[in-house]
Amino acid sequence: MRTPPLAYHDRKFIDSDEGRPVRIISEYLAPLRAFSAAGIGATVVFFGSARLRPGAPLSPYLDEAAEVARLLTEWSRTVCGERIVVCSGGGPGIMEAANRGAALAGGRSIGLNIGLPHEQRPNPYITPDLLFEFHYFFMRKLWFAHLARALIAFPGGFGTFDELFEVLTLAQTQKLDRPIPVFLYGSAFWKEVVDFDALVRHGTIAPEDLRLFEFVDTPRSAFERVRQRVEFSFDAPQRVGFAKSRCPPPDGS
């Protein structure tokens, strides 16, 4: 009689509905192991459209994203031993530009790619050992937030909005035990597509929520603001620096 495979070697089981919890936890543990092995403790995350191409109306943002990533990587390598690493969603457009900028500075960069039917394929500038393929959007977003010391959102569409507002919601609700400064790159774009002041006027956010982010418009200003706002101990041992979740106290405490 044939000996059956161990359950965790059984592809039919792993791919089944019953195996879903195993697949989910794997998308947490595999990056955790890789980041620990690579000594990655902190990131600056770049969001932005996968659809931007040279010659398109918003194409200047590609070179600007690359320059911001280059400046940040150069600073990280020379000042703090590459303790802060550029991280993108791993695909084309702004994501590729961010990874390209890090490569231009001779540094490593992370790509958190996700399998989609269209437009999302890993770009060639990601450090091979730091390229990850996700199936679950929520696990990918967890890793965006888990190590982030700052976030730069370039012009983008639904995916960019989803990722950006996830982090803004975490900041607004104070669910993380450390701040993640958020920078919206390209004030003309962001002020046209999102009327943040109207949200205050309609009472759906508080006036102080507008301080959860700031606008930047040049690579140098973006770099300087990230450098000034990032909270990171350059003297601490290199390890995976999780943003821990804060729980509210029980009622009546």
C-alpha positions in Angstrom: 0.0 0.0 0.0 1.3 3.5 -0.9 2.2 5.7 2.0 0.3 9.0 1.7 2.3 12.2 1.9 2.5 14.3 5.0 -0.4 16.7 5.1 1.8 19.8 4.6 3.4 18.1 1.5 0.0 17.2 0.0 -0.6 19.8 -2.7 -4.3 18.9 -3.0 -4.9 19.6 0.7 -2.8 22.8 0.7 -4.8 24.1 -2.2 -8.1 23.2 -0.7 -10.6 25.3 1.2 -9.5 23.5 4.4 -5.9 24.4 3.7 -6.6 28.1 3.4 -5.4 28.9 7.0 -2.1 27.2 6.2 -1.7 29.3 3.0 -2.5 32.5 4.9 0.0 31.9 7.8 2.6 31.0 5.2 2.3 34.4 3.7 3.2 35.8 7.1 5.9 33.4 8.1 7.9 33.1 4.8 8.5 36.9 4.6 9.3 37.0 8.3 12.0 34.3 7.9 13.4 36.1 4.8 13.5 39.5 6.4 15.2 38.1 9.5 17.8 36.3 7.4 18.5 39.5 5.3 18.7 41.8 8.4 15.8 43.9 7.2 14.5 46.0 10.1 12.8 49.0 8.6 11.4 50.2 5.3 10.2 53.3 3.5 7.2 52.2 1.4 6.4 53.6 -2.0 2.8 53.4 -3.4 1.7 54.5 -6.8 0.2 53.5 -10.1 1.3 50.3 -11.9 -0.1 51.9 -15.1 2.3 54.8 -15.5 4.6 54.4 -18.6 7.1 56.7 -20.2 5.3 59.3 -22.4 2.0 59.1 -20.4 0.6 62.3 -18.9 1.9 61.4 -15.4 5.2 59.9 -16.6 7.4 62.6 -15.0 6.5 61.0 -11.7 8.5 57.9 -12.7 11.8 59.6 -12.7 10.9 61.5 -9.6 10.0 58.3 -7.7 13.3 56.8 -8.8 15.2 59.8 -7.6 13.5 59.8 -4.1 14.3 56.1 -3.8 17.9 56.8 -4.9 18.4 59.6 -2.3 16.9 57.5 0.5 19.0 54.5 -0.3 22.2 56.5 -0.6 21.5 58.1 2.7 20.6 54.8 4.4 23.8 53.1 3.1 26.1 55.9 4.0 24.6 57.0 7.3 23.1 53.9 8.9 24.5 50.8 7.2 21.5 50.3 5.0 19.2 49.8 8.0 16.2 51.4 6.1 15.3 49.7 2.8 13.0 50.9 0.0 9.9 48.7 -0.4 7.4 48.7 -3.2 4.5 46.6 -4.4 6.9 44.8 -6.8 5.2 45.6 -10.1 5.7 48.1 -12.9 5.1 51.8 -13.0 5.8 53.7 -9.8 6.8 50.5 -8.1 9.4 49.7 -10.7 10.7 53.2 -10.5 11.2 52.9 -6.7 13.1 49.7 -7.0 15.1 51.1 -9.9 16.1 54.2 -7.8 17.4 51.9 -5.0 19.4 49.9 -7.5 20.9 53.1 -8.9 22.3 53.8 -5.4 23.7 50.3 -5.2 21.3 49.2 -2.5 18.8 46.5 -1.9 15.1 46.9 -2.2 12.0 44.9 -1.5 9.1 43.9 -3.8 5.8 42.7 -2.3 4.3 41.4 -5.5 0.7 40.0 -5.8 -0.6 37.7 -8.5 -3.2 39.5 -10.6 -4.7 38.6 -14.0 -3.3 41.8 -15.6 -0.5 44.4 -15.2 1.2 42.9 -12.1 4.5 41.1 -12.9 7.7 41.5 -10.8 10.0 44.2 -12.0 13.7 43.4 -12.7 15.2 45.8 -10.1 14.1 44.1 -6.9 16.7 42.3 -4.9 16.1 38.6 -5.7 16.1 37.4 -2.1 13.6 40.2 -1.2 11.0 39.5 -3.8 7.8 37.9 -2.5 4.7 36.7 -4.3 1.4 37.1 -2.4 -2.1 35.7 -3.1 -3.9 37.6 -0.3 -4.1 41.3 -0.4 -4.5 41.6 3.3 -1.3 39.8 4.1 0.5 41.9 1.6 -0.8 45.1 3.2 0.2 43.7 6.7 3.8 43.5 5.5 3.6 47.0 4.0 2.7 48.4 7.4 4.6 46.0 9.6 8.1 47.4 8.9 7.3 50.9 7.5 9.0 53.9 9.1 7.5 56.2 6.4 5.1 56.0 3.4 5.3 57.9 0.1 2.2 57.8 -2.0 2.6 58.8 -5.7 -0.4 59.3 -8.0 -2.3 56.1 -8.5 -5.7 54.5 -8.8 -7.8 52.0 -6.8 -4.9 50.0 -5.6 -2.9 53.0 -4.4 -6.0 54.4 -2.7 -6.7 51.1 -0.9 -3.1 50.9 0.4 -2.9 54.5 1.3 -6.2 54.7 3.2 -5.4 51.5 5.1 -2.3 53.2 6.6 -4.2 56.4 7.2 -6.9 54.5 9.0 -4.3 52.8 11.2 -2.9 56.2 12.0 -6.2 57.8 12.6 -7.4 55.0 15.0 -4.0 54.8 16.7 -3.8 51.1 16.2 -0.1 51.0 15.8 2.4 51.7 18.6 4.5 54.0 16.4 3.8 56.7 13.9 4.1 56.1 10.1 4.6 59.5 8.5 2.6 59.7 5.2 3.7 61.9 2.3 1.5 62.5 -0.7 3.8 63.2 -3.6 2.3 65.5 -6.2 0.0 68.0 -4.4 -1.8 69.0 -7.6 -2.9 65.4 -8.3 -3.9 64.6 -4.7 -5.8 67.9 -4.1 -7.8 67.3 -7.3 -8.7 63.7 -6.8 -9.4 63.8 -3.0 -11.1 66.7 -1.4 -9.8 66.2 2.1 -11.2 69.6 3.2 -14.6 68.5 2.1 -14.4 65.5 4.4 -13.7 67.8 7.3 -16.5 70.1 6.2 -19.0 67.2 6.1 -17.9 66.0 9.5 -16.6 62.6 8.3 -13.0 63.3 9.5 -11.8 65.6 12.2 -9.7 68.7 11.3 -6.7 67.2 13.1 -6.8 64.2 10.8 -5.4 66.5 8.1 -2.1 66.4 10.1 -1.8 62.6 9.4 -0.2 63.4 6.0 1.6 66.1 4.2 2.2 67.1 0.6 5.6 67.0 -1.1 6.4 68.0 -4.7 10.1 67.5 -5.4 12.4 64.5 -4.8 14.7 66.6 -2.6 11.8 67.8 -0.4 10.4 64.3 -0.1 13.7 62.9 0.9 14.4 65.7 3.5 11.0 65.3 5.1 11.3 61.5 5.4 14.8 61.9 6.8 13.5 64.4 9.4 10.4 62.5 10.3 11.6 58.9 10.4 11.8 57.4 13.9 14.5 54.7 14.0 17.3 53.9 16.4 20.5 53.5 14.4 22.3 52.1 17.4 19.7 49.3 18.1 20.5 45.7 17.0 19.3 44.9 13.5 16.1 42.9 13.6 12.7 42.8 12.2 11.1 45.9 13.7 7.4 45.2 13.9 4.8 47.9 14.4 2.9 46.3 17.2 -0.9 46.6 17.3 -2.4 48.6 20.2 -5.5 47.3 22.0 -7.9 49.6 23.8 -8.3 49.0 27.5 -11.3 47.1 28.8 -14.4 49.2 29.5 -14.3 50.7 32.9 -10.5 50.6 33.3 
